[in-house]
Amino acid sequence: MKLISLLILTLFVGKGCDNKTDQDINTAVIEYVANTRGYYQKITIAQQVVTISEDRAAKEKGKTEKISDADWKTLITLLEEVDLEALKNLKAPTEKRFYDGAAIANLQITYKGITYKAPSFDHGFPPDEITEIVNKINSFSKQDDEY
């Protein structure tokens, strides 16, 4: 009887920890910025809401939209796969941003009060380790641009 009680208690405690992890991930803030001299786009994702701003001076708030449950679940899964500590060491696969061949892109993830930043890379050409999450973030922007 004690063994059964212990197993049930362990099961409930384990479930509680999983729920806490989900809540922690839901508090993460993802910021993706792509810009050149004539182009600016900032995508901010927090608490199942995406905000897209094209105003470099941040005078306007930008478009805000709720993310669908399916897209949110996909984004959370992709975020869990990213090694946040390794973000700072990623290498950009291309260097078009050095001669205005592509917008400069920056990815920043704030999780549990710590901000993790990836080095700059070409918009549309992220490092392999973050390609899926960057593509998912950009999918929330419905505009088709050249960069």
Order of alpha helices (4+ residues) and beta strands (2+ residues): alpha-beta-beta-beta-beta-alpha-beta-beta-beta-alpha
